Amino acid sequence: MNKYLTEFIGTLFLVMGAALGGAVGASLAMMIMVYAGGHISGGHYNPAITVAVWMRGKIDLKNAVMYWIFQVAAAVGAALLLMYVFKEEGAEPARSQRMGLPAGSLPNSSAHLPYAMWY
């Protein structure tokens, strides 16, 4: 049970780190959790890693399924926690709307972020 709880806590921190700090936050959360709990559970913290470890034969199917259950539960828990903490975020009008412009018309609007990330 300790290894499943470790996977839950590690995945929770990984998702929270990714949501709050982007790639750097996810990397730091992963590094900290691998050091903190890697010796207990193997430090997968990601269902894709668990699939790879299972395919290599390092864990059996029962443990892989339990890891997946706890990892998905932690990801959902992190998402719900983030939704609760930031429930008021975005409640006020966007900066472009306060200035009398249509939504998304400013260059730093979130609508432009995917295009900026491609370059």
LOLUM-391438 format. One record per atom (N, C-alpha, C): residue in three letters; x, y, z. Coordinates in steps of 0.1 Angstrom, whole numbers, padded with zeros to 4 digits, always signed. Example, Ala and Ser with C-alpha at 12.3 -4.5 7.8 and 13.67 -1.06 7.14 Angstrom:
BEGIN
Ala+0132-0057+0078 Ala+0123-0045+0078 Ala+0132-0033+0078 Ser+0128-0022+0071 Ser+0137-0011+0071 Ser+0129+0000+0079 
***
This chain:
BEGIN
Met+0008-0012+0000 Met+0000+0000+0000 Met+0009+0013+0000 Asn+0020+0012+0006 Asn+0029+0024+0007 Asn+0033+0028-0007 Lys+0036+0018-0016 Lys+0041+0022-0030 Lys+0029+0029-0038 Tyr+0017+0025-0035 Tyr+0006+0031-0042 Tyr+0003+0045-0037 Leu+0004+0047-0024 Leu+0003+0060-0018 Leu+0014+0069-0023 Thr+0026+0064-0024 Thr+0037+0072-0029 Thr+0034+0076-0044 Glu+0029+0067-0052 Glu+0026+0071-0066 Glu+0015+0081-0066 Phe+0005+0080-0057 Phe-0006+0090-0056 Phe+0000+0104-0053 Ile+0008+0105-0043 Ile+0014+0118-0038 Ile+0023+0123-0049 Gly+0032+0115-0055 Gly+0041+0119-0065 Gly+0034+0124-0078 Thr+0023+0117-0082 Thr+0016+0122-0094 Thr+0008+0135-0091 Leu+0003+0136-0079 Leu-0004+0148-0075 Leu+0006+0160-0076 Phe+0018+0158-0070 Phe+0027+0169-0071 Phe+0032+0172-0085 Leu+0033+0161-0093 Leu+0037+0163-0107 Leu+0027+0171-0115 Val+0014+0168-0113 Val+0004+0175-0120 Val+0003+0190-0115 Met+0003+0191-0102 Met+0003+0205-0097 Met+0015+0213-0101 Gly+0027+0207-0101 Gly+0039+0214-0106 Gly+0037+0218-0121 Ala+0032+0209-0129 Ala+0030+0212-0143 Ala+0020+0223-0145 Ala+0009+0223-0138 Ala-0001+0233-0139 Ala+0003+0246-0135 Leu+0011+0247-0124 Leu+0015+0260-0118 Leu+0028+0265-0124 Gly+0037+0256-0128 Gly+0050+0261-0132 Gly+0054+0257-0146 Gly+0045+0251-0153 Gly+0048+0247-0167 Gly+0059+0236-0167 Ala+0067+0236-0177 Ala+0077+0225-0178 Ala+0088+0226-0167 Val+0091+0237-0163 Val+0101+0238-0152 Val+0095+0233-0139 Gly+0082+0237-0136 Gly+0075+0232-0124 Gly+0074+0217-0124 Ala+0070+0211-0136 Ala+0069+0197-0137 Ala+0082+0190-0135 Ser+0093+0196-0141 Ser+0106+0190-0139 Ser+0111+0190-0125 Leu+0109+0201-0118 Leu+0113+0202-0104 Leu+0105+0193-0095 Ala+0092+0192-0098 Ala+0083+0183-0090 Ala+0087+0169-0092 Met+0090+0165-0104 Met+0094+0152-0107 Met+0108+0148-0100 Met+0117+0157-0101 Met+0130+0155-0095 Met+0128+0153-0079 Ile+0121+0162-0073 Ile+0119+0161-0059 Ile+0112+0148-0055 Met+0101+0145-0062 Met+0094+0133-0059 Met+0101+0120-0062 Val+0110+0120-0072 Val+0118+0108-0074 Val+0128+0106-0063 Tyr+0134+0117-0058 Tyr+0143+0116-0047 Tyr+0135+0112-0034 Ala+0123+0117-0032 Ala+0116+0115-0020 Ala+0109+0101-0020 Gly+0104+0096-0031 Gly+0097+0084-0031 Gly+0101+0073-0041 Gly+0111+0076-0049 Gly+0115+0067-0059 Gly+0120+0053-0054 His+0126+0053-0042 His+0130+0041-0036 His+0119+0032-0030 Ile+0107+0038-0029 Ile+0095+0031-0024 Ile+0087+0025-0035 Ser+0084+0033-0046 Ser+0075+0028-0056 Ser+0082+0027-0070 Gly+0094+0032-0071 Gly+0101+0032-0084 Gly+0100+0045-0091 Gly+0092+0054-0086 Gly+0091+0068-0091 Gly+0085+0069-0105 His+0075+0061-0108 His+0069+0062-0122 His+0062+0076-0123 Tyr+0051+0078-0115 Tyr+0044+0091-0114 Tyr+0037+0094-0127 Asn+0036+0085-0137 Asn+0031+0088-0150 Asn+0026+0075-0156 Pro+0014+0074-0160 Pro+0009+0061-0165 Pro+0017+0056-0177 Ala+0022+0065-0185 Ala+0031+0061-0197 Ala+0043+0054-0192 Ile+0049+0059-0181 Ile+0061+0053-0176 Ile+0058+0039-0170 Thr+0047+0038-0164 Thr+0042+0025-0158 Thr+0040+0015-0169 Val+0035+0019-0181 Val+0033+0010-0192 Val+0047+0005-0197 Ala+0056+0014-0198 Ala+0070+0010-0202 Ala+0076+0001-0192 Val+0075+0003-0180 Val+0081-0006-0169 Val+0074-0019-0170 Trp+0061-0019-0171 Trp+0053-0032-0172 Trp+0057-0040-0185 Met+0059-0033-0196 Met+0063-0040-0208 Met+0077-0046-0208 Arg+0085-0040-0200 Arg+0099-0045-0198 Arg+0099-0057-0188 Gly+0087-0059-0182 Gly+0086-0070-0172 Gly+0092-0067-0158 Lys+0093-0054-0155 Lys+0099-0051-0142 Lys+0088-0051-0131 Ile+0075-0049-0135 Ile+0064-0051-0126 Ile+0053-0059-0132 Asp+0045-0066-0124 Asp+0035-0074-0129 Asp+0022-0066-0132 Leu+0013-0072-0139 Leu+0001-0065-0144 Leu-0008-0060-0132 Lys-0009-0067-0121 Lys-0016-0063-0109 Lys-0011-0050-0104 Asn+0002-0049-0102 Asn+0008-0037-0097 Asn+0007-0025-0107 Ala+0008-0028-0120 Ala+0007-0018-0130 Ala-0007-0012-0130 Val-0017-0021-0129 Val-0031-0016-0128 Val-0034-0007-0116 Met-0028-0012-0104 Met-0030-0004-0092 Met-0022+0009-0093 Tyr-0011+0010-0099 Tyr-0004+0022-0102 Tyr-0012+0031-0110 Trp-0018+0026-0121 Trp-0026+0034-0130 Trp-0038+0040-0122 Ile-0045+0032-0114 Ile-0056+0037-0107 Ile-0052+0048-0098 Phe-0041+0047-0090 Phe-0037+0057-0081 Phe-0032+0069-0089 Gln-0025+0067-0100 Gln-0020+0079-0108 Gln-0032+0087-0114 Val-0042+0080-0119 Val-0053+0087-0125 Val-0061+0094-0114 Ala-0063+0088-0102 Ala-0070+0094-0091 Ala-0062+0106-0086 Ala-0049+0106-0086 Ala-0041+0117-0082 Ala-0042+0129-0092 Ala-0042+0126-0105 Ala-0044+0136-0115 Ala-0057+0143-0114 Val-0068+0135-0112 Val-0081+0141-0111 Val-0082+0149-0098 Gly-0076+0144-0087 Gly-0075+0151-0074 Gly-0068+0164-0076 Ala-0057+0164-0083 Ala-0049+0177-0085 Ala-0057+0187-0093 Ala-0064+0182-0103 Ala-0072+0191-0112 Ala-0084+0197-0104 Leu-0090+0189-0095 Leu-0101+0194-0087 Leu-0096+0204-0077 Leu-0084+0201-0071 Leu-0078+0210-0061 Leu-0075+0223-0068 Leu-0069+0223-0080 Leu-0066+0235-0087 Leu-0078+0243-0091 Met-0089+0236-0095 Met-0102+0242-0098 Met-0107+0249-0085 Tyr-0106+0243-0074 Tyr-0111+0249-0062 Tyr-0103+0261-0058 Val-0089+0260-0059 Val-0081+0271-0055 Val-0082+0283-0064 Phe-0084+0281-0077 Phe-0084+0291-0086 Phe-0098+0294-0092 Lys-0109+0291-0084 Lys-0122+0292-0089 Lys-0126+0306-0092 Glu-0120+0316-0086 Glu-0123+0330-0089 Glu-0114+0336-0100 Glu-0104+0328-0104 Glu-0095+0333-0115 Glu-0103+0335-0127 Gly-0101+0346-0134 Gly-0108+0349-0146 Gly-0122+0354-0144 Ala-0126+0357-0131 Ala-0140+0361-0129 Ala-0142+0376-0134 Glu-0131+0384-0133 Glu-0132+0397-0138 Glu-0130+0398-0153 Pro-0135+0408-0160 Pro-0133+0408-0174 Pro-0118+0409-0178 Ala-0115+0403-0190 Ala-0101+0403-0194 Ala-0097+0418-0197 Arg-0083+0420-0197 Arg-0078+0433-0199 Arg-0083+0439-0212 Ser-0084+0432-0223 Ser-0088+0437-0235 Ser-0103+0442-0234 Gln-0111+0435-0227 Gln-0125+0439-0226 Gln-0126+0451-0217 Arg-0118+0452-0207 Arg-0118+0464-0198 Arg-0114+0477-0206 Met-0106+0475-0217 Met-0101+0486-0225 Met-0111+0489-0236 Gly-0122+0481-0237 Gly-0132+0483-0247 Gly-0129+0476-0260 Leu-0119+0467-0260 Leu-0116+0460-0272 Leu-0122+0446-0272 Pro-0124+0440-0284 Pro-0130+0427-0284 Pro-0120+0417-0277 Ala-0126+0406-0271 Ala-0118+0396-0264 Ala-0108+0390-0273 Gly-0096+0388-0269 Gly-0085+0382-0276 Gly-0078+0391-0286 Ser-0081+0404-0286 Ser-0075+0412-0296 Ser-0061+0417-0292 Leu-0057+0416-0280 Leu-0043+0420-0276 Leu-0033+0409-0279 Pro-0021+0413-0283 Pro-0011+0402-0286 Pro-0008+0393-0275 Asn-0009+0397-0262 Asn-0005+0388-0252 Asn-0017+0380-0247 Ser-0028+0380-0255 Ser-0040+0372-0252 Ser-0036+0357-0253 Ser-0043+0349-0245 Ser-0041+0334-0245 Ser-0044+0328-0258 Ala-0052+0334-0266 Ala-0055+0329-0279 Ala-0043+0328-0288 His-0033+0336-0286 His-0021+0337-0294 His-0010+0327-0289 Leu-0012+0322-0277 Leu-0001+0314-0271 Leu+0002+0301-0279 Pro-0007+0294-0284 Pro-0003+0282-0292 Pro+0005+0285-0304 Tyr+0002+0296-0311 Tyr+0010+0300-0323 Tyr+0024+0304-0319 Ala+0025+0311-0308 Ala+0038+0315-0303 Ala+0047+0304-0299 Met+0041+0293-0294 Met+0048+0282-0289 Met+0053+0273-0300 Trp+0047+0274-0312 Trp+0052+0266-0324 Trp+0065+0271-0329 Tyr+0068+0284-0327 Tyr+0080+0290-0333 Tyr+0092+0289-0324 
***
